[in-house]
């Protein structure tokens, strides 16, 4: 079997990319990696520890010990035809195997699969996780189907296969159940994996935020060190936050001297502030207390260079091997309100009150500034987490938790870097359908990475990040000021029912400025404007507010009162808050000296729920916040589409044929035209054939075979696709015209003094007339596949009029991608032109998106030109390159954001 699918030579190198830290159903962690020959003793120990029943279910026979021959066979694999993965726990600094999954290839498509999970670790979801990882590895090796033989009484293993979302076929022969299922992802299997991932990661975060016993570990008695001050501060905050919380201290200056062995467990959460060199040892000591999460306040890890990075990796290996999650390094801590109790495991000595907003940020300095702004506005929080360098717990994890958290209505994220954009996209899109997610990134492009943050380099255009966030439905803002502006209206007002804005202002000039600000924020000035003079009496105020809120043609209200003399108008404040609560009409205010959330603008609705009209410093701030809220409400209200499943798209065949082309040296390969045709045909994309020719005689012969009229093109790169420069000649009707064009194009190429790509000319059948477009896919190290679309010519080349999408896409995403290009109206009947077959174009882009998403080996693909006519879309040119897969995202990895 070593020669199947590339042979042992291809995969004999240890596939480090298959290593992963994963979260299990109970919220704990473990490490999964390929098996090694050095695991022989650990595998024997695993086998010996199994019950007689478990051994019988795995091997169909009683077997007290593995023979030396069997042991060597099981730990020696080629990582291609024979693959084995082990789940390991760190016990006393060594790896203890707690689960094994393996496959042995039978033929080109099928592999026999087997699992064995330690008795003590069954019921934690380890079998499901191992199946996900093994299936992902098998797909990389070209395997398309798993088969297994299982004893009928092994219901647990049969359930693992069925509950994974695959279509399992089974039959019983001679007392054995024979199972088989395709391992290509389906909508159901992907949903099952996403749901398992969601529940596991949410539970792991919940254990951090709902811990009822905490230990603070400091550096010792030196109260002058930074670590000592950090430990002392967080200890005081914990005790002040909840008197009923069980708090232990070890090595905290000013506290009784004791060691971790003196602490009576179990302990749910550990706050660690020790020198970085000591942190790994502390993790090992915490494992004996049953600690499930560590908040690491200390710095001195990946931001300190290679040595620090290795310290960080060692710490994570120790923590994950012991079942712990890590918040940090360099964290400001976390806090969580629960029913009047406060877990303040942070450095914030004046924490915000309880509220309905969950906040996440990374660096400690930004946490200080963000929490100060929260307090100034009177905003209440449900939870706050600072992930520091987010070596482990990330924004993705918190979003998983907040999707289920009934105490949080709005999520705010301050992201200095995004480590796994594809996972972020998947998780944020799911959360955004339930509750608003407001995001500010430290840079507009997401390509500036702070020291200590593990992020792959990216070559993606800066607009890629914006498009990814738009697809995910998050509300993107420019700074933390806007983050809180938007969050407070989303948390304390109903979602806008539309974009029509009514305005209450103290003067006509102010109303005009507010209307302009509303329009700039994406709102529609409905025309309903109520002017309320500064000296209006109570009756005038009540009448004006009633008229404003009785208007059926407006959805939101912007109220602005900035008096030139005098003080606040309490009647207006009360009437505005009461009307907003009574009608449920989303309202914002710029009023007097109010800022943030105030009692003056708070009222209850008919059901008794309290609502607050948020107050802003400027009319522009209020309009921007309201506009972003309305945009989110619209995104949430419309159909987001269905996953793409183009008929006849066979990405399994694409993976198989590409596996045979990949260079053994790991470099990229530019595919020749025949290979490009074969690859695209696998997903139902056909390229109109072109015939390379060297002179007029060859061109005429080719045209005679194709049939007139034809097109003539040069292969010189500088002139390729350049009809404006004469490098492309269309609608050539006969031999004389063709011979003349051949001479002119060859002379033009000679004048450019540029080499041709192969033979200097190509002859091709004429396509129907229409608009030429360009569709591309590029595999980016950080973002994964990026699809781009634009109309060919100056719009794309000079003006950068290109739209981007990050797969996986839905049919709605594809439609929006096409319409996002500014020149897109040319496809829809612009200025009397006929409307073109946009549906055929979208179908083509969908096939490219599915191919790029399922085939990470596809480094680049360019379809240029794609001519969209009144009926159909045809591809006239295609180029592609492939290389070995190196995608950061995988459903099997626990990756950070």
N, C-alpha and C positions, 0 to 999 in steps of 0.2 A: 504493500500500500504506500510505500514511500514515494512512488512516482505519481501518485494521484494529486491533481491540482497543484502542480508546481514542484512537487518533490520535497524531500527532507532538506536538501541543501538550501532551498529558499527560506524555510522557516526555522532552521536549526538554531539560529540566534535567539537568545532569550527575549521574548516580546514584552519589554518593560512597559509598553503602553497598555497592557492588559491589567496592570496593577491598579487597584482602586481601594479607597476607603469608602465604606458604605454605612448607611444608617439602617438599622433593622426595625421590625415592627414595634418593639418595646422602647424605641428611642435610643438604644445603645449603639455603639459602633463596632465594626470589625474590619479587618484588612483582607482583601482577596488578591491573590497573585498566582501566576503559573507555578506548578510544582517544580521542585528541583531535586536532582539526585541526592543532595545532602539532606533531604527530608525523610530519608529512609527510617531513621530511628523514630522521628515524630509520627510518621504514618503507622509504624508498628504499634507505638503507644496508643494512638487513636483507635486502631483496630482492637487491641487487647481490652481497652476500656469499654468497648461497645457491649451491649447485652447480647445474649445468645439469639434472641429474636431478631434484633437489628442486623446481626451478622447473617442470619439465615435469609432474611428478606433481601439483602444485598447480593449474596453469593449463592443462594439456593442450597446451601449446605452449611453444616456446623463447621467452624474453623477457628480454633482457639488462637492460633497465630498464623501469620502469613509466612509461607516458606521463603527462603532467601531468594529463590528464583522468582516467585511471584512478586516479592517486594521490589526487586530490581526492575522488573518489567513495569510495575505500576509507577515508579518514580522516574523512569527513563522514557521521555517522550520527544517527539520531533517538532512539536508546536504547529504541525500542519495536519498530517493524517492522524496523529495521535496527540490529543490535547488533554491536559488535566489542570484544573484550578483548585486551589485550597483556600479555605477561610481559616485565618489564624487569629488566636488571641495571645496577647503578651502576658506570659506568666513568669515572674522572676527574671525578666529580661530576655527570655527565649520564646520562640514561636511554638505555640501548642495548636495543633490542627484540630479544628472543631467541625469541619465539613469538607467534603471532596466532591467535585463534579468532573466528569470526563466524557470524552467521546472518542470513538475509534471509527475511522472512515471505512465505509463498506464499498462505495463506488464513487463516481464523480459527484453525485448529488446527495447521497444518503450517508448518515453516520449513526452508529449505535451509541446511545447515551446512558449514563448511569450516575446515581447520586448516593451519597451516604452522609448523614448529618449526625453528629454526636448526640447521644440520648439526652444529655443534660442541656442541650441547646435547641432541641426541637420545640416547635411552637413559636419561635421568634421570627419566622419568615425567612430563615437562611436558605431553605430549599428554593424558594421563589427567586431570591437574589442570585443564587448560583446559576439557576437556569437562565436568567436574563444575561448574565455575563458570559456564560458558555455559548449561548445562541449568538451573541454579538461577535465573539471570537470566531465562531464557526462561519458566520456570514462573511467575515473578512477573508476567510480561507476558501470561500466559494461553496460551502456546504449549504444546501437548500432545505434539507429535511432531516429531522431526528426520528429515530425508531428506538424502541425499548421493549424489553421483555420484563414483565413485572408479575409477581405472584398476586393472586386475587386478594389476599388478605392485606396487601400493602396499599391500603386505601389512601394513606397520607400522600404517597408519591403519585398515585393516579390523580389525586386532587390537585397537586402542584401543577401537573401538566394542563389539566382542564382549566384551572383558575387563572392560568397565565394569559388566557384570551385567545389561544390558538385553537384551530379546528382540529380536534383529536379524533382519529378513527381507531377503533379497537376491535379485536376479535379474540376469542378464547380458544386455545388449542392445547390439548394434553395438560390441562390444569395451569396454563400460563397465559396471561393477558398480553397480547402483542399490540403495541401502540405505535402510531405514526402521525406526525404532523409537520406541516411546512413551518419553517421558522422565519420566513419573511414577515416583517411587521405588518399587522393589520390595524384598522382603526380600533378594534376592540383590544388587541394586545397592547397597543400603545396607550390606550386609555387605562388599562389595568396597571401597566408599569407606572404611568404618571400618578395614578391614584395611590399605589403602594408607596412610591417615593414621597408623595404629598403627606400621607398619614405618618410615615416614619419620621420625616424631617420636622413636621409640625409637633409631633410628640416629643422629639428630642429638645426642641426649644421650650415647649411647655414645662418640661422638667427643670429647666434653668429658671424660668420666670415664676414658677410656683413652688420653689424650694422652701421647705419649712425648717431646715437646719443648714447652717453655713459655718465653714471654717475659714478664718483669715490667716494666711501664712505669710509672715514677714521675714526680714533678713536677720533678725536678732535684736540685740539690745541697743544698737547704734541708732539713736533717734535723729542724727544729723544727716543721714543718708537719704536720698530721694526715695528709695524703696521703703525705708522705715517710715517716712512721712506719708507715703501713699497708703501703707498698711494701717497706720494709726487713723488716718482720715476715714477710710472706708469702714473701719471697725466702729467708729463713733456714729457714722451714718446708719449702719445696720441696726445698732441698738436704739437709735432715736426713731427710726422708721417704724419699728414694730416691736413693742416690748415682749410680745409672745413668741417671737422668733428665737429659735435655739441658736446661739452664736458661740463658737469656739475661737480661741486665738492661740496661735503658735508663732513664736518669734516676733511678736509685735512689741515695739518699744513701749515701756511703761506698763506692760502686762506681766503677770506671773510667768516665769520661765517654765516651759514645758515643751514636749516633742509630740509629733503626730501619733506616736504609739500610746500616748496618754489620753487621746481623744476617744470617746466612746461613740462608735458609729451606730447605725449608718448616718452618713452625712450626704445631703443632696448636692450641695454646691460648694466649691472652694474658690476663694479670692486669693490670688497669689501675687505677691510683690517681693520678688527676690532677684538677686543678680542673675543674668541670663545663664551663666555657667552652672548655676545650681538648680535651674528650673526642671530639667529632665529628671533629676533625682527626686525632686518633690513630687512629680507626677507618679513615679513608682510607689512612693509612700502613700499617696492618696488612694491608690487602687484598693488597698486593704480596707478602707473605710466605706467602700461602695459608692464613692463620689461619681456622679453622672455628668457633671459639667464643671469647667474651670474658667474663671475670668482672669486673664493674665494681664495685669496692669503694667508689668515690666516691659521695657524695650530692650534693644541690644540683640536683635535677631536678624532677619533677612536684610534689614536696612543697613547692616554693618558689613555687607560684602559676603564673599563665599563662606567664610567661617561661620558667620551669623546665620546664613541660609542653612548650613548643615546642622547648626544647633536647633533651628526651627523644625527642620525635617525630623530630627531625632525626637524632639518633643512631641510632634504630632504622631509619630509611630508609636511612642510609648502611650500617649493618651488614647488613640483610636484602638490600639491593641488591648487596652484595658476598658474599653467601652465608653470613653468620655468624649464629650464635645468640648471645644476650646473657643472661647471668645477672646480675641486678641491675636498677637501681642500688641502692646501699646494701647490697650483699651482704656476708656474713661469709666467703664463699668456699665451696669444695667440697673434699671429700676422698673418696678411693676406695681400698679395699684390693684388691689383685689378686695372689694367689699369693705372699704374703709381701712384696710391694712396696707402697709407699704413695705415692699422689699426694696430697700435702697442700697444695692450693692454697687454703688458708684461713688465718685468723688464729689458729687453735687451735695453741698451742705444745706442748700435751700431748694429742695426739689419742687417741681411744679405740682399743682393740685391734681386731683383725679379728674379725668376727662375721657373723651371718646376718640382721641387721636393717638396713633402709634407712630413713633419716630425712630428712624435708624440713621446712624451716621458712622463714619469710619474713624478718623483721627481724633485723639483726645482734645487738641486745641479747638477743632471745629465743634466738638461737643460742648465745650465751655461757652462759645459764642452762641450756639443754637439754643441752648437751654436758657441763657440770659435773655434772649429775644422772646422765648416762650413765656418767661415770667413777666416780662414787661407788658405783654399783651393780655395777660390773665388767661392764657390758654391752659386747659387741663389735658393731661396725657393719661393714656391707659398703660403704655409701656414705652420705655426708651432703651435702646441698645447702641453702644458704641463698639464697633467690631475692630477698632484699631487697624492693623494691617490685614485683617480678615483672612488669616491663615486657614481658618476652618469655618466657623459660623459666619454666615454672610447675609447679605440682603435677600438672597433667594430663600434661605432658611426662615428668615423672619416673615417673608411674604407667605410662605407655606403655613406658618402658624397663624398669621392674621386672617387668612381665609376662613378659619374656623373659630376665631376669637370673637365671642359675642360682645365683649367689652370695647371693641374697636370698630369705629365707623369709617374712619379715614386713615390712610397710610401715607406717611411722608418719608422719602428716602433722600439723603444727601450722599452721593456716590463720588468718591475721588477716583475710583477705577471700577471697571466691570470685568471680572475675570473670566466669565463664561456667558457671553451675550446670548448664545442660543438657548441656554437654560433660562436665563433671565427672561427672554422673550416668551418662552413657554409658560413659566410660572406667573409672570406679570399679566399675561393675557387672561389667564384663568382667574386671577384675583380681581382684575379690573372689571370683569363681568359681575362681580359681587359688590365691590366697594371701590371708591376712588383711590388711585395711587398717584401721588404727586412726587415728581422726581426733579432734582437739580443735580447736574453733573459738574465736576470741577472744571471741565473744559468742554467747549462746544463739540469737539470731534471725538472726545473720549480716548485720545491717543497720547495724552500726557500722563505718565504713570509715576506716582510718588515712590520714593525709595521704600523698599520693604514690601511692596505689593507685587505678588506673583502674577504677571500678566504677559501673555504672548505679544510679540510685536505684531503690528497690523499694517497692511498696505491699502486698506480700504479707504475710499474717498471719505472726507469728513462728514458728508451728508448721510453716510450709511447709518450712523448711530441715531440720527434724527428719525430716519425712516423706520428703524427697528423699534424705537420707542413709540412711534405713531401706530405701527401695526399692533403693538401690545396694548394700546388703549390707555397708556399712562398720560398724565397731564404733565408735560415738561415745562419747567420754568427756568429763568435765567440765574436766579440767586436765592439765597436763603430767605431774604426779605419777601420775595414773591412766593416761595414755598409756604411760608406761614400765612401770607395774604390769601392764597387759594385754599389752603387747608381749613382755615377758620370759617370761610363761607360754606365749604362743603360739609363741615361737621355741624354747623349751627344753623343752617338754613336748608329747606328742602331742595332737591335737585331742580334746576330750572326746567319748566315745561316747554320752553322754546327760547328764541333769541330776540324777540321783540321787546325792546326796552322802553319803559316810561320813565320820565325824568321829573323830579321835584327839585326846583332851584330857587334861589333868592333873587335872581336877576336874569334878564334875557341873555346877557353876555355870558354869564356862568352856564346857563342852559346850553348855549351854542357850543361852548368848550366841552361840556360833558357829552353832548351828542357826538362831537368829533372823537373824543376818547372812546366812547362806546363803539363807534364804527370801526376804529382802528383795532379794537379788541375782538372784533368778529361778531358784535351784536348788531341788531338792526334798530335804528332809531324809529320807533313806531309812529312818531308824530304827536304822541300824547305827552305834552309838557305842561306842568302846573307851576306857575310862578307864585311864590309866597314871600311877600315883602318881609324885611327884617322886623318891622314893627307890627306885624299882623297880630291881632288879638286871638284869644282862645277859640272863639267861634269860627273865625276865618281859618285857623289852622285845622280844626276838625273838619270843616267843609272841604278844604283843599285835599286833605288826606283821603277823605271818603270818595271824592271825585276821582282821585288817582287810582284807587284800588277797585273802584266799580267799573273801570274801563275793561271790557272783555277783549280788547285787541292788543293787550300787552301781556307779556309773560314774566318779566322781571322789572324791578324798580331800582333806580339809582337816586338816592336823596342826598342833595348837597346843600349845606347851610354853613357859610363861612362869614360870620357877621363882621362888619367893619367897625362897629362900635357895640357896646353892650356885651352881655354874657350869654350863656346857654339858654335855650328855650325848652324847659322841661315838658311843656304841653306837647310840643312837636315830637320830642323824644318818646313820650308815652304813647301818643297816638300812632306814630309810625310803627313802633314795636308791636302794638296791639293789632293794628291792621295787617301787618305782615304775618303774625301768628294766626289770626282769624282766617285769612284767605289762603295761606300756604304759598303765597307768591314770593319768590326768592328776592330778597332785598339786601342792598348794601348801602352804607352811608358814609359820607364825609361831613362831619358835623361838629361844630363848636371845637372843643379841645378833647374830644373822646378819641380813644385809640384802642383797638383790639376788641375784647369782649368785656362789656360793661353792664352793670345792673340797670343803668338808665335805658338801655335799648333791649331789655329782656322782658318777655311776656309769655303767657301760656296760651296754647291753642284750645279749641273746644273739648279736646280729649284730655286736657290736663298736662300735656307735654310742654316743657319749657323750650322756647326758641330765643336766640339772641341775634339781633341784626349786627353784624360785625362793622366796626368803624375803622376808617382808613385815614391816613394823613393827607392824601391828595385825591382829587377826583380820578386821576389817571390810574392810581393804584386800585381804587374800588372798581373801576370799569374793567381793568385787566383781569382781576380776580373773578369777576362775574362772567366775563367772556370765556375764560378757561373752564369755568364750571359748566357753562352752557355747551361748550364744545364737547366736554366729556359726556354730558347727559345725552347729546345727540349720538355719540359713538356707541353708547350703551344701548340706545333704543333701536338701532338699526341692525339688520341681519349681518352677521360677520362671515357668513358663507360656510361652505363645506370643504373638507379636505379634498385635495386633488387626486383623482383616480382616472386619468385618461385611458380610454379603451385601447387595449393592445400594447400598453407600455409595459415592457418586461425588463425591469431593472436587474433581476437575477441573471438574465442572459448577459446584460451589460457588464455586470461584475465579473462574470466568468470569462468573457472574452478579453476584458482589460487585464485580468490577472495574468494572462499569457503574454501580454505585451510589456509588462512593467520591467524596466531595466534592473538588472541585479545590483548595479552599483548605487541604486537609490536616487539617481538623477531623474530629470524629467525627459519625456520622449514626445517629440512633435509627431503626431500621427500623419500618415500619408493619406491621400484622398480615399483609398479603398478602406482603410481602417476607420476613417471618419464616417464613411457611409455605413459601415457595419455597426458602429456604435450608435449612430442616430437611428438607424432602422430598428434597433431593439426597442426603442420607445416610440416608434411610429412616425419619425420625422424623415422625410425623403428630400434629398438634394438633387436639383436638376443637373443631370450629368454635363460636364464640360470636357472638352477634348483638347489636350495640349498639342500644339502644332508649332513647327519651326519656320514655315514660309508660306507663300501664297498657294502653292500647289497642295500642300498638306491641308491648308485651311479650306480650300475648295472641296477637297475630297471629304473632309469632315462635314461640311455643310450639306453635301449631297446625301450623306448617310442620315443626317438629322432631319433635313427638310427645311426649305426656305419659309420665312425669313429667319435669320440668325443674328446673334450678337458676337462681337469680337472684343476681346479684352487682352490687355497686357498683363504679364505677371511681375513686372517691375514694381517693387514695393511703393516707390514714390508716386506711381501713377495708378496703382491698383484702385479700382472703384471710382476713379476721378474722371467722370464723363466731361466735367467742366474743363479739364486740361487736355482732353482728347484721348485719354487712355482707355475709354470704353466707347464702342460704336454700336448703335442699336438699329434694328429694323433693316438689316442688310438684305436686299431682295434678290440679288442675282450675283453671278460670278464676277462680272466686270466691277461692280461696286465693291465686292469683297476684296478683289485683288488690289484695288486702289486704296482701300482702307488699311490693308496689311502693310503696304509700303509706307503709308503715312505714320502708322502706329510704331513700326520698327524704327523709322527715322526719329520719331519723337523720343522713343526710349534711348536711342543712341545719343541724342542731345542731352539727356539727363545723366548719361554716363553711369547708369546704375545697373547692377547685375539683376538678371531675372531669376525668379524662383522656379528653377527647372527650365523647361522650354519657354521661349519668350512670349508666346501667345496662347490664348484659349479660344475655342469656338463653342458656342452654347446655343441651344434653342431659345427663341424669344419667349419671354413670359408675358402674360397679359399686362396691359398698362395699369399703373396704380402708383402708390407711394412706396418709396424704398425706406425700409427701417433696418435697425441694427439691434440684435438681441445677443447679449453676452452673459456668460457665467464665469466667475472667478472664485477659486477656493482660497479664502483668506485664512492665515494661521489663527486669528482670533475669532472672527465672525463666522467662519465656515463659508458655505456657498453664498455668493452675492449675485443676484440677477439684476441686470441693467437693461433698460429699453430706451431707445430714442429714435427719432426720424433721421435718416441718413442725410449727410450733407452739412451745411454750415450751422444748422441748428445744434447739432451735436458737437461738431468739430471745433467751431469757433466760440459758440455761446455756452457750451457745457450743458445743453438742455437734455439731460439724461435723468431718468427716474430709476430708483433702486428699490429692490425688495430682498428680504432675507428669508429664505425658506426655513421651515415649511410654510407654504402659502395656501390660502384658501382660494376658491373661485372669485370671491369678492376682492381679495388682495390683488389678484391678477388684473381684474377689471380696473381697480384703482391705480395700479402700476401704469397701465396703458394711458389712463386719463391724466396722470400726474405730469407727463411731459407737456411743456408749455405749447409745443407745436402740435399737440394731439388733435386740435380742431380740424386739421387737414384730413383726418381720417373720417370725420363725421359730416362731410358736406360743406366745408368752409367756402363761403363766398361763391356759391353756385356749383362747386365741384360735386361730383357724385359721392354719396356715402359709400364707404368701403366696407369690406367684410371683416369688421373688427372681431367678430366671434371666432373666425378662423385664426386670426392673429393671437387671440387669447388662448385658444386651444394649443397653438404652437408653443407659446410661452409656458403654459402649464406643463407640457411635456419636457421642456428644458428644465423647469424648476424641479420636477420629480426626479429627473436624471441626476441633477446636481446634488439634490438632497440625499439621495440613496447611494451615490457613488463619490465618496470623498477623494478617490484617486483621480477624479476629473479636475485637473488643475486649472484649465482654461478652455472655454468654448466660445467661438464667435460665429454667429450666423449673419453674414453680411454680403450682399443685401438680402433682406426678406421683402419681397414685393407683395404688398397687400392690394388686391384688386377688388372690383365689385363682387367677385365671387372667388373666394379662396385667398390663401397666402402661400407663396412658393419661396423656397430657399434656393438662392442662386449661388451662394458661396459659403463654405464652412471650413473652419480651422479648429483644431483641438490639440491639447497636450495632456499627458497623464503622468503621474508619479505616485510613489507609494503613499498610502493614507497617513495623515498626521493631524487628524481633527481633534481639537481640544474637547469638543462636546461629545458626550455619549450618554445614553440613558443609564448606562451601568456605572457611571462615575459620580462620586460625591465631589462636586466642584464648587468653588467659591465665586461670589460676586463681589 
